[in-house]
Amino acid sequence: MRVVVIGGDAAGGSAASTIKRQLKDAVEVVVLEQQPWTSYSACGIPYWIAGQTDGLDALIARTPEQHRANGLDLHTNVAATAIDPQRRTVSAGEHEYSYDHLVLATGATPVRPPIPGLDLPGIHNIHTLQDGLDSIADLADQRPVRALVVGGGYVGIEMAEACLDRGLNTTLIDMAEEPMTSLDPDMGRLVHESLVKAGVEVRMRTPLEEFLADGDGRVTAARTGGGEIPTDVVFLGMGVRPRTELAMAAGVTPGHTGAIETDLHQRVLGLDGHVWAAGDCVQTYDRVSSTQKYLPLGTHANKQGRILGMNIAGTAARFAGVVGTAITKFMDTEIARTGLGEHEATELGHDVRTATITATTASGYMPQASPITVKLIGEPGGRLLGGQIVGGPGSGKRIDVIATALFAGLSVPDILGLDLAYVPPLSPVWDPVQAAARVLLGRLR
């Protein structure tokens, strides 16, 4: 049996390795990766640019050489150009590869609106290792003083921190009401305040109209709805979209999110059953809303790749879905969310109740205690719908308690009764999550 995998990062690498590990010499696994690197942490790129890691090699989980040593027929710097589902072939340049099973792990690509000047020198995406190399080289060569970050989401927040770590005068712009639109605006406001406190100039509700260049053609300013912003370097964090062009050309019909639609085994719907997909190119089942969503995260990609590989290898497995958990940080502020936000829950028809509490991450008399704000969202009857956390060190990973409760279908009273750990240096006697659950329970009743 021959399996061809298009994409050698999180989903593709996980799928290929799982298939080869289970079937050994009974399968030939061909991997086509258009970059020179495989299985790397894109999430680590902002911290690499900031100088917080040991360099490029620290971000690579498994090199092409390691994959080949494990039996994969891996080709780097090779881009697939066409798929023929009838003949079961993949074309890549002058080469053609036949397959018994095809895995689409084509990932995502940065959103790039039609903004004049977007391709000027000095403007950087933060998506691939090459983007990281280009950014670091540009910072070293040009020695900029001013930086502009476009986008107030995860990448934008992380790049604002990287710019501050680099000693740059940093401005962040976004069209939204508050940063981090995956949070409710009241929680996003806390992130906004943290950015300003650290020295970032934040301009919300600011549409980007054009990038301007100097006489050498390098970016020198951004024209926005709020006036011109001078800058020496720009980092884009405007989100990503699924890379599906290859699949669409082969006859795959996208789901309502624009991403590839699969069943819970990661088999692509609408084809002959021999094409599979996983990672940032697919839409994913959300257990809380019972809908399909586009949630491009490395955690999902690795899990989906493993599930896909098990199914191809003959071990029946299903991807259990997600609850929308995500986390990041800006300086000492940790930011996390899971489940439905207040607005989304209302749009879906839930009778929404919320509770927001401010507490400390440790007992208040301990010197390491830092502030934490927890927001829980539920509905009468006790159902938990979501949660958000913004706070100091020790805050963010508490989101995992809420995420586990959502995944397991626990109610708000169930959270209140959980046997959570307590010791004064690490938690108050009532953990902040349970303190929020107690307030929410009163409102649900």
Secondary structure as a PSIPRED ss2 file (coil, helix, strand):
# PSIPRED VFORMAT (PSIPRED V4.0)

   1 M C   1.000  0.000  0.000
   2 R E   0.000  0.000  1.000
   3 V E   0.000  0.000  1.000
   4 V E   0.000  0.000  1.000
   5 V E   0.000  0.000  1.000
   6 I E   0.000  0.000  1.000
   7 G C   1.000  0.000  0.000
   8 G C   1.000  0.000  0.000
   9 D C   1.000  0.000  0.000
  10 A H   0.000  1.000  0.000
  11 A H   0.000  1.000  0.000
  12 G H   0.000  1.000  0.000
  13 G H   0.000  1.000  0.000
  14 S H   0.000  1.000  0.000
  15 A H   0.000  1.000  0.000
  16 A H   0.000  1.000  0.000
  17 S H   0.000  1.000  0.000
  18 T H   0.000  1.000  0.000
  19 I H   0.000  1.000  0.000
  20 K H   0.000  1.000  0.000
  21 R H   0.000  1.000  0.000
  22 Q H   0.000  1.000  0.000
  23 L H   0.000  1.000  0.000
  24 K H   0.000  1.000  0.000
  25 D H   0.000  1.000  0.000
  26 A H   0.000  1.000  0.000
  27 V C   1.000  0.000  0.000
  28 E E   0.000  0.000  1.000
  29 V E   0.000  0.000  1.000
  30 V E   0.000  0.000  1.000
  31 V E   0.000  0.000  1.000
  32 L E   0.000  0.000  1.000
  33 E E   0.000  0.000  1.000
  34 Q C   1.000  0.000  0.000
  35 Q C   1.000  0.000  0.000
  36 P C   1.000  0.000  0.000
  37 W C   1.000  0.000  0.000
  38 T C   1.000  0.000  0.000
  39 S C   1.000  0.000  0.000
  40 Y E   0.000  0.000  1.000
  41 S C   1.000  0.000  0.000
  42 A H   0.000  1.000  0.000
  43 C H   0.000  1.000  0.000
  44 G H   0.000  1.000  0.000
  45 I H   0.000  1.000  0.000
  46 P H   0.000  1.000  0.000
  47 Y H   0.000  1.000  0.000
  48 W H   0.000  1.000  0.000
  49 I H   0.000  1.000  0.000
  50 A H   0.000  1.000  0.000
  51 G C   1.000  0.000  0.000
  52 Q C   1.000  0.000  0.000
  53 T C   1.000  0.000  0.000
  54 D C   1.000  0.000  0.000
  55 G C   1.000  0.000  0.000
  56 L H   0.000  1.000  0.000
  57 D H   0.000  1.000  0.000
  58 A H   0.000  1.000  0.000
  59 L H   0.000  1.000  0.000
  60 I E   0.000  0.000  1.000
  61 A C   1.000  0.000  0.000
  62 R C   1.000  0.000  0.000
  63 T C   1.000  0.000  0.000
  64 P H   0.000  1.000  0.000
  65 E H   0.000  1.000  0.000
  66 Q H   0.000  1.000  0.000
  67 H H   0.000  1.000  0.000
  68 R H   0.000  1.000  0.000
  69 A H   0.000  1.000  0.000
  70 N C   1.000  0.000  0.000
  71 G C   1.000  0.000  0.000
  72 L C   1.000  0.000  0.000
  73 D E   0.000  0.000  1.000
  74 L E   0.000  0.000  1.000
  75 H E   0.000  0.000  1.000
  76 T E   0.000  0.000  1.000
  77 N C   1.000  0.000  0.000
  78 V C   1.000  0.000  0.000
  79 A C   1.000  0.000  0.000
  80 A C   1.000  0.000  0.000
  81 T C   1.000  0.000  0.000
  82 A E   0.000  0.000  1.000
  83 I E   0.000  0.000  1.000
  84 D E   0.000  0.000  1.000
  85 P C   1.000  0.000  0.000
  86 Q C   1.000  0.000  0.000
  87 R C   1.000  0.000  0.000
  88 R C   1.000  0.000  0.000
  89 T E   0.000  0.000  1.000
  90 V E   0.000  0.000  1.000
  91 S E   0.000  0.000  1.000
  92 A E   0.000  0.000  1.000
  93 G C   1.000  0.000  0.000
  94 E C   1.000  0.000  0.000
  95 H E   0.000  0.000  1.000
  96 E E   0.000  0.000  1.000
  97 Y E   0.000  0.000  1.000
  98 S E   0.000  0.000  1.000
  99 Y C   1.000  0.000  0.000
 100 D C   1.000  0.000  0.000
 101 H E   0.000  0.000  1.000
 102 L E   0.000  0.000  1.000
 103 V E   0.000  0.000  1.000
 104 L E   0.000  0.000  1.000
 105 A C   1.000  0.000  0.000
 106 T C   1.000  0.000  0.000
 107 G C   1.000  0.000  0.000
 108 A E   0.000  0.000  1.000
 109 T E   0.000  0.000  1.000
 110 P E   0.000  0.000  1.000
 111 V C   1.000  0.000  0.000
 112 R C   1.000  0.000  0.000
 113 P C   1.000  0.000  0.000
 114 P C   1.000  0.000  0.000
 115 I C   1.000  0.000  0.000
 116 P C   1.000  0.000  0.000
 117 G C   1.000  0.000  0.000
 118 L C   1.000  0.000  0.000
 119 D C   1.000  0.000  0.000
 120 L C   1.000  0.000  0.000
 121 P C   1.000  0.000  0.000
 122 G C   1.000  0.000  0.000
 123 I E   0.000  0.000  1.000
 124 H E   0.000  0.000  1.000
 125 N E   0.000  0.000  1.000
 126 I C   1.000  0.000  0.000
 127 H C   1.000  0.000  0.000
 128 T C   1.000  0.000  0.000
 129 L H   0.000  1.000  0.000
 130 Q H   0.000  1.000  0.000
 131 D H   0.000  1.000  0.000
 132 G H   0.000  1.000  0.000
 133 L H   0.000  1.000  0.000
 134 D H   0.000  1.000  0.000
 135 S H   0.000  1.000  0.000
 136 I H   0.000  1.000  0.000
 137 A H   0.000  1.000  0.000
 138 D H   0.000  1.000  0.000
 139 L H   0.000  1.000  0.000
 140 A H   0.000  1.000  0.000
 141 D H   0.000  1.000  0.000
 142 Q H   0.000  1.000  0.000
 143 R C   1.000  0.000  0.000
 144 P C   1.000  0.000  0.000
 145 V C   1.000  0.000  0.000
 146 R E   0.000  0.000  1.000
 147 A E   0.000  0.000  1.000
 148 L E   0.000  0.000  1.000
 149 V E   0.000  0.000  1.000
 150 V E   0.000  0.000  1.000
 151 G C   1.000  0.000  0.000
 152 G C   1.000  0.000  0.000
 153 G C   1.000  0.000  0.000
 154 Y H   0.000  1.000  0.000
 155 V H   0.000  1.000  0.000
 156 G H   0.000  1.000  0.000
 157 I H   0.000  1.000  0.000
 158 E H   0.000  1.000  0.000
 159 M H   0.000  1.000  0.000
 160 A H   0.000  1.000  0.000
 161 E H   0.000  1.000  0.000
 162 A H   0.000  1.000  0.000
 163 C H   0.000  1.000  0.000
 164 L H   0.000  1.000  0.000
 165 D H   0.000  1.000  0.000
 166 R C   1.000  0.000  0.000
 167 G C   1.000  0.000  0.000
 168 L C   1.000  0.000  0.000
 169 N E   0.000  0.000  1.000
 170 T E   0.000  0.000  1.000
 171 T E   0.000  0.000  1.000
 172 L E   0.000  0.000  1.000
 173 I E   0.000  0.000  1.000
 174 D C   1.000  0.000  0.000
 175 M C   1.000  0.000  0.000
 176 A C   1.000  0.000  0.000
 177 E C   1.000  0.000  0.000
 178 E C   1.000  0.000  0.000
 179 P C   1.000  0.000  0.000
 180 M C   1.000  0.000  0.000
 181 T C   1.000  0.000  0.000
 182 S C   1.000  0.000  0.000
 183 L C   1.000  0.000  0.000
 184 D C   1.000  0.000  0.000
 185 P H   0.000  1.000  0.000
 186 D H   0.000  1.000  0.000
 187 M H   0.000  1.000  0.000
 188 G H   0.000  1.000  0.000
 189 R H   0.000  1.000  0.000
 190 L H   0.000  1.000  0.000
 191 V H   0.000  1.000  0.000
 192 H H   0.000  1.000  0.000
 193 E H   0.000  1.000  0.000
 194 S H   0.000  1.000  0.000
 195 L H   0.000  1.000  0.000
 196 V H   0.000  1.000  0.000
 197 K H   0.000  1.000  0.000
 198 A H   0.000  1.000  0.000
 199 G C   1.000  0.000  0.000
 200 V C   1.000  0.000  0.000
 201 E E   0.000  0.000  1.000
 202 V E   0.000  0.000  1.000
 203 R E   0.000  0.000  1.000
 204 M C   1.000  0.000  0.000
 205 R C   1.000  0.000  0.000
 206 T C   1.000  0.000  0.000
 207 P C   1.000  0.000  0.000
 208 L E   0.000  0.000  1.000
 209 E E   0.000  0.000  1.000
 210 E E   0.000  0.000  1.000
 211 F E   0.000  0.000  1.000
 212 L E   0.000  0.000  1.000
 213 A E   0.000  0.000  1.000
 214 D C   1.000  0.000  0.000
 215 G C   1.000  0.000  0.000
 216 D C   1.000  0.000  0.000
 217 G C   1.000  0.000  0.000
 218 R C   1.000  0.000  0.000
 219 V E   0.000  0.000  1.000
 220 T E   0.000  0.000  1.000
 221 A E   0.000  0.000  1.000
 222 A E   0.000  0.000  1.000
 223 R E   0.000  0.000  1.000
 224 T E   0.000  0.000  1.000
 225 G C   1.000  0.000  0.000
 226 G C   1.000  0.000  0.000
 227 G E   0.000  0.000  1.000
 228 E E   0.000  0.000  1.000
 229 I E   0.000  0.000  1.000
 230 P E   0.000  0.000  1.000
 231 T C   1.000  0.000  0.000
 232 D C   1.000  0.000  0.000
 233 V E   0.000  0.000  1.000
 234 V E   0.000  0.000  1.000
 235 F E   0.000  0.000  1.000
 236 L E   0.000  0.000  1.000
 237 G C   1.000  0.000  0.000
 238 M C   1.000  0.000  0.000
 239 G C   1.000  0.000  0.000
 240 V E   0.000  0.000  1.000
 241 R E   0.000  0.000  1.000
 242 P E   0.000  0.000  1.000
 243 R C   1.000  0.000  0.000
 244 T C   1.000  0.000  0.000
 245 E H   0.000  1.000  0.000
 246 L H   0.000  1.000  0.000
 247 A H   0.000  1.000  0.000
 248 M H   0.000  1.000  0.000
 249 A H   0.000  1.000  0.000
 250 A C   1.000  0.000  0.000
 251 G C   1.000  0.000  0.000
 252 V C   1.000  0.000  0.000
 253 T C   1.000  0.000  0.000
 254 P E   0.000  0.000  1.000
 255 G C   1.000  0.000  0.000
 256 H C   1.000  0.000  0.000
 257 T C   1.000  0.000  0.000
 258 G C   1.000  0.000  0.000
 259 A C   1.000  0.000  0.000
 260 I E   0.000  0.000  1.000
 261 E C   1.000  0.000  0.000
 262 T E   0.000  0.000  1.000
 263 D C   1.000  0.000  0.000
 264 L C   1.000  0.000  0.000
 265 H C   1.000  0.000  0.000
 266 Q C   1.000  0.000  0.000
 267 R E   0.000  0.000  1.000
 268 V E   0.000  0.000  1.000
 269 L C   1.000  0.000  0.000
 270 G C   1.000  0.000  0.000
 271 L C   1.000  0.000  0.000
 272 D C   1.000  0.000  0.000
 273 G C   1.000  0.000  0.000
 274 H C   1.000  0.000  0.000
 275 V E   0.000  0.000  1.000
 276 W E   0.000  0.000  1.000
 277 A E   0.000  0.000  1.000
 278 A C   1.000  0.000  0.000
 279 G C   1.000  0.000  0.000
 280 D C   1.000  0.000  0.000
 281 C C   1.000  0.000  0.000
 282 V E   0.000  0.000  1.000
 283 Q C   1.000  0.000  0.000
 284 T E   0.000  0.000  1.000
 285 Y E   0.000  0.000  1.000
 286 D E   0.000  0.000  1.000
 287 R C   1.000  0.000  0.000
 288 V C   1.000  0.000  0.000
 289 S C   1.000  0.000  0.000
 290 S C   1.000  0.000  0.000
 291 T E   0.000  0.000  1.000
 292 Q E   0.000  0.000  1.000
 293 K E   0.000  0.000  1.000
 294 Y C   1.000  0.000  0.000
 295 L C   1.000  0.000  0.000
 296 P C   1.000  0.000  0.000
 297 L C   1.000  0.000  0.000
 298 G H   0.000  1.000  0.000
 299 T H   0.000  1.000  0.000
 300 H H   0.000  1.000  0.000
 301 A H   0.000  1.000  0.000
 302 N H   0.000  1.000  0.000
 303 K H   0.000  1.000  0.000
 304 Q H   0.000  1.000  0.000
 305 G H   0.000  1.000  0.000
 306 R H   0.000  1.000  0.000
 307 I H   0.000  1.000  0.000
 308 L H   0.000  1.000  0.000
 309 G H   0.000  1.000  0.000
 310 M H   0.000  1.000  0.000
 311 N H   0.000  1.000  0.000
 312 I H   0.000  1.000  0.000
 313 A C   1.000  0.000  0.000
 314 G C   1.000  0.000  0.000
 315 T C   1.000  0.000  0.000
 316 A C   1.000  0.000  0.000
 317 A C   1.000  0.000  0.000
 318 R C   1.000  0.000  0.000
 319 F C   1.000  0.000  0.000
 320 A C   1.000  0.000  0.000
 321 G C   1.000  0.000  0.000
 322 V E   0.000  0.000  1.000
 323 V C   1.000  0.000  0.000
 324 G C   1.000  0.000  0.000
 325 T C   1.000  0.000  0.000
 326 A E   0.000  0.000  1.000
 327 I E   0.000  0.000  1.000
 328 T E   0.000  0.000  1.000
 329 K E   0.000  0.000  1.000
 330 F E   0.000  0.000  1.000
 331 M C   1.000  0.000  0.000
 332 D C   1.000  0.000  0.000
 333 T E   0.000  0.000  1.000
 334 E E   0.000  0.000  1.000
 335 I E   0.000  0.000  1.000
 336 A E   0.000  0.000  1.000
 337 R E   0.000  0.000  1.000
 338 T E   0.000  0.000  1.000
 339 G E   0.000  0.000  1.000
 340 L C   1.000  0.000  0.000
 341 G C   1.000  0.000  0.000
 342 E H   0.000  1.000  0.000
 343 H H   0.000  1.000  0.000
 344 E H   0.000  1.000  0.000
 345 A H   0.000  1.000  0.000
 346 T H   0.000  1.000  0.000
 347 E H   0.000  1.000  0.000
 348 L C   1.000  0.000  0.000
 349 G C   1.000  0.000  0.000
 350 H C   1.000  0.000  0.000
 351 D C   1.000  0.000  0.000
 352 V C   1.000  0.000  0.000
 353 R E   0.000  0.000  1.000
 354 T E   0.000  0.000  1.000
 355 A E   0.000  0.000  1.000
 356 T E   0.000  0.000  1.000
 357 I E   0.000  0.000  1.000
 358 T E   0.000  0.000  1.000
 359 A E   0.000  0.000  1.000
 360 T E   0.000  0.000  1.000
 361 T C   1.000  0.000  0.000
 362 A C   1.000  0.000  0.000
 363 S C   1.000  0.000  0.000
 364 G C   1.000  0.000  0.000
 365 Y C   1.000  0.000  0.000
 366 M C   1.000  0.000  0.000
 367 P C   1.000  0.000  0.000
 368 Q C   1.000  0.000  0.000
 369 A C   1.000  0.000  0.000
 370 S C   1.000  0.000  0.000
 371 P E   0.000  0.000  1.000
 372 I E   0.000  0.000  1.000
 373 T E   0.000  0.000  1.000
 374 V E   0.000  0.000  1.000
 375 K E   0.000  0.000  1.000
 376 L E   0.000  0.000  1.000
 377 I E   0.000  0.000  1.000
 378 G E   0.000  0.000  1.000
 379 E E   0.000  0.000  1.000
 380 P C   1.000  0.000  0.000
 381 G C   1.000  0.000  0.000
 382 G C   1.000  0.000  0.000
 383 R E   0.000  0.000  1.000
 384 L E   0.000  0.000  1.000
 385 L E   0.000  0.000  1.000
 386 G E   0.000  0.000  1.000
 387 G E   0.000  0.000  1.000
 388 Q E   0.000  0.000  1.000
 389 I E   0.000  0.000  1.000
 390 V E   0.000  0.000  1.000
 391 G E   0.000  0.000  1.000
 392 G C   1.000  0.000  0.000
 393 P C   1.000  0.000  0.000
 394 G C   1.000  0.000  0.000
 395 S C   1.000  0.000  0.000
 396 G H   0.000  1.000  0.000
 397 K H   0.000  1.000  0.000
 398 R H   0.000  1.000  0.000
 399 I H   0.000  1.000  0.000
 400 D H   0.000  1.000  0.000
 401 V H   0.000  1.000  0.000
 402 I H   0.000  1.000  0.000
 403 A H   0.000  1.000  0.000
 404 T H   0.000  1.000  0.000
 405 A H   0.000  1.000  0.000
 406 L H   0.000  1.000  0.000
 407 F H   0.000  1.000  0.000
 408 A H   0.000  1.000  0.000
 409 G C   1.000  0.000  0.000
 410 L C   1.000  0.000  0.000
 411 S E   0.000  0.000  1.000
 412 V H   0.000  1.000  0.000
 413 P H   0.000  1.000  0.000
 414 D H   0.000  1.000  0.000
 415 I H   0.000  1.000  0.000
 416 L H   0.000  1.000  0.000
 417 G H   0.000  1.000  0.000
 418 L C   1.000  0.000  0.000
 419 D C   1.000  0.000  0.000
 420 L C   1.000  0.000  0.000
 421 A C   1.000  0.000  0.000
 422 Y C   1.000  0.000  0.000
 423 V C   1.000  0.000  0.000
 424 P C   1.000  0.000  0.000
 425 P C   1.000  0.000  0.000
 426 L C   1.000  0.000  0.000
 427 S C   1.000  0.000  0.000
 428 P C   1.000  0.000  0.000
 429 V C   1.000  0.000  0.000
 430 W C   1.000  0.000  0.000
 431 D C   1.000  0.000  0.000
 432 P H   0.000  1.000  0.000
 433 V H   0.000  1.000  0.000
 434 Q H   0.000  1.000  0.000
 435 A H   0.000  1.000  0.000
 436 A H   0.000  1.000  0.000
 437 A H   0.000  1.000  0.000
 438 R H   0.000  1.000  0.000
 439 V H   0.000  1.000  0.000
 440 L H   0.000  1.000  0.000
 441 L H   0.000  1.000  0.000
 442 G H   0.000  1.000  0.000
 443 R H   0.000  1.000  0.000
 444 L H   0.000  1.000  0.000
 445 R C   1.000  0.000  0.000
